[in-house]
Amino acid sequence: MSAPHLPPGRRVVVSAFGETPDDAIERQVSLAPTRAPELTAPGDVVVAVKSASVGWVDLLMSSGQYQHMASPPYTPGLEYAGVVAYKGPAATAELDVGDEVLVDPFVAGPRSLGAYQGSGGWATYAVVPSEALLRVPRGMSLDAACNLLGNYETAYHCLVARGRVRPGETVLIHGASGSTGLSAVQLAKLLGARVIATGRSPDKLAVVSAFGADHVLCTRDEEGGLASLRERVRALTGGRGVDVVYDGVGGEISLESLRCVAFGARYLIVGWAATPLVARGRGGRGAPNANALPTNLIMMKGLDVLGCPTAISTAHDPSLRPPRLAQVLAWADEGKLTPHVSRVFALDEIKAAMWAKWRGEIVGGAVVRP
Ligand SMILES: NC(=O)c1ccc[n+]([C@@H]2O[C@H](COP(=O)([O-])OP(=O)(O)OC[C@H]3O[C@@H](n4cnc5c(N)ncnc54)[C@H](OP(=O)(O)O)[C@@H]3O)[C@@H](O)[C@H]2O)c1
């Protein structure tokens, strides 16, 4: 079933998994023309993609080093927003052609688990089922909207579902200038916590402060490095240490963080941006380079170490999603959560966008506009 009157478009293609994301960007990523989109079911909708996020997971997936693998050749773009360009005969009556929509990455796109994995957002069009369509939060731009769900749902899963953060507690957030980290800073403040945020760049940390962090600690060597982290965190917490660590960075900083905690703290394993090549490349399974934490410190500090894989946890327990999604969308509607987008790229610049994300040149989110 083809969608009439829509002109042809273009899409990004990952032809095969790279050895690493660098290798995938260099050798496997290209732009290809597409014919007018075809519907697969009468309830489908064609979305003309206006904004798609360029996320860390999009990069890891391009080398098959993310836990969930798309099937090459595929179109990346986990999260995107656009306008309804065409509705199938049985599509939702609640939206009309021309309406702005946000596509639910759990229902369509490369991170979804059903029949619409092929509908990535780095393309002119995406064909999605009606149930993938969400309203764009009030007053939110499409660039911001495509950076909402993955980031804030992750922050929510980690800080609320796993971390049980309470008002007045102190949370240490690593990778705070990143997409998920900046969302965690905003969410932790909304939950009434005090936030100590870390990063390697004073310029990026200035944005983190503007988004509400109470204290920012630069971990680059000129500013005292990781060696002084414990001392600096202890000075900020009256010698007690933090109640919760949100660790999206991994590696050396994890080890130092185990010395920055109060007895009985919760340690949230969110990711490992500093050691991304944990798993084998080219989609090979196994994790020869996995990070390790010392059991002696975990034991003596009485720590709760909590793994926080948002999508995997939701697949195991689907009841986690509805309250999380409803709360994130409600806060977004109220203007309490606002994704920060620091760079916007055209589809022709997709490799530059991927490099910028991979090299840590982005604060918060990056967007490609097909
Ligand atoms: N648990 C989940 O469900 C879930 C969901 C999404 C993502 N993740 C994971 O969370 C991690 C962060 O994701 P993200 O989307 O926030 O990534 P991101 O936007 O690239 O941010 C990562 C941040 O980590 C910091 N960082 C510190 N040391 C680094 C190093 N050596 N190399 C690169 N970055 C370093 C960087 O901040 P500075 O430059 O300021 O130091 C950067 O802003 C990733 O491992 C990702 O796979 C987990």
The ligand as a MOL file (V3000), in Angstrom:
LIG
                    3D

  0  0  0     0  0            999 V3000
M  V30 BEGIN CTAB
M  V30 COUNTS 48 52 0 0 0
M  V30 BEGIN ATOM
M  V30 1 N 20.7090 2.9180 31.7080 0
M  V30 2 C 20.0860 3.1890 30.5880 0
M  V30 3 O 18.9580 2.7770 30.3470 0
M  V30 4 C 20.7600 4.0610 29.5670 0
M  V30 5 C 20.0010 4.7700 28.6250 0
M  V30 6 C 20.7010 5.6050 27.7290 0
M  V30 7 C 22.0790 5.7040 27.7680 0
M  V30 8 N 22.7620 4.9610 28.6880 0 CHG=1
M  V30 9 C 24.2380 5.0210 28.7880 0
M  V30 10 O 24.5940 6.1430 29.5730 0
M  V30 11 C 25.8680 6.6180 29.1590 0
M  V30 12 C 25.7550 8.1030 28.8540 0
M  V30 13 O 24.8590 8.2720 27.7760 0
M  V30 14 P 24.5420 9.7070 27.1980 0
M  V30 15 O 23.5160 9.5450 26.1610 0
M  V30 16 O 24.2640 10.6530 28.3020 0 CHG=-1
M  V30 17 O 25.9520 10.0510 26.5360 0
M  V30 18 P 26.5770 11.4660 26.2020 0
M  V30 19 O 25.5040 12.4260 25.8690 0
M  V30 20 O 27.6460 11.2500 25.2120 0
M  V30 21 O 27.2320 11.9330 27.5800 0
M  V30 22 C 28.2710 11.2440 28.2010 0
M  V30 23 C 29.0140 12.2000 29.1020 0
M  V30 24 O 29.9960 11.4550 29.7830 0
M  V30 25 C 31.0830 12.3010 30.0850 0
M  V30 26 N 32.3770 11.6090 30.0150 0
M  V30 27 C 33.2470 11.4930 31.0360 0
M  V30 28 N 34.3310 10.8290 30.6850 0
M  V30 29 C 34.1850 10.5370 29.3970 0
M  V30 30 C 35.0220 9.8890 28.4670 0
M  V30 31 N 36.2320 9.4090 28.7920 0
M  V30 32 N 34.5700 9.7590 27.2000 0
M  V30 33 C 33.3740 10.2530 26.8490 0
M  V30 34 N 32.5250 10.8900 27.7140 0
M  V30 35 C 32.9380 11.0180 28.9690 0
M  V30 36 C 31.0260 13.4600 29.0800 0
M  V30 37 O 30.9790 14.6370 29.8550 0
M  V30 38 P 32.2360 15.6060 30.0180 0
M  V30 39 O 32.8120 15.7850 28.6490 0
M  V30 40 O 31.6010 16.8380 30.5660 0
M  V30 41 O 33.1480 14.9290 30.9520 0
M  V30 42 C 29.7230 13.2890 28.3290 0
M  V30 43 O 28.9460 14.4780 28.2970 0
M  V30 44 C 26.2710 5.7720 27.9450 0
M  V30 45 O 27.1380 4.7480 28.3870 0
M  V30 46 C 24.9610 5.1880 27.4730 0
M  V30 47 O 25.1300 3.9690 26.7890 0
M  V30 48 C 22.1410 4.1730 29.5850 0
M  V30 END ATOM
M  V30 BEGIN BOND
M  V30 1 1 1 2
M  V30 2 2 2 3
M  V30 3 1 2 4
M  V30 4 1 4 5
M  V30 5 2 4 48
M  V30 6 2 5 6
M  V30 7 1 6 7
M  V30 8 2 7 8
M  V30 9 1 8 9
M  V30 10 1 8 48
M  V30 11 1 9 10
M  V30 12 1 9 46
M  V30 13 1 10 11
M  V30 14 1 11 12
M  V30 15 1 11 44
M  V30 16 1 12 13
M  V30 17 1 13 14
M  V30 18 2 14 15
M  V30 19 1 14 16
M  V30 20 1 14 17
M  V30 21 1 17 18
M  V30 22 2 18 19
M  V30 23 1 18 20
M  V30 24 1 18 21
M  V30 25 1 21 22
M  V30 26 1 22 23
M  V30 27 1 23 24
M  V30 28 1 23 42
M  V30 29 1 24 25
M  V30 30 1 25 26
M  V30 31 1 25 36
M  V30 32 1 26 27
M  V30 33 1 26 35
M  V30 34 2 27 28
M  V30 35 1 28 29
M  V30 36 1 29 30
M  V30 37 2 29 35
M  V30 38 1 30 31
M  V30 39 2 30 32
M  V30 40 1 32 33
M  V30 41 2 33 34
M  V30 42 1 34 35
M  V30 43 1 36 37
M  V30 44 1 36 42
M  V30 45 1 37 38
M  V30 46 2 38 39
M  V30 47 1 38 40
M  V30 48 1 38 41
M  V30 49 1 42 43
M  V30 50 1 44 45
M  V30 51 1 44 46
M  V30 52 1 46 47
M  V30 END BOND
M  V30 END CTAB
M  END
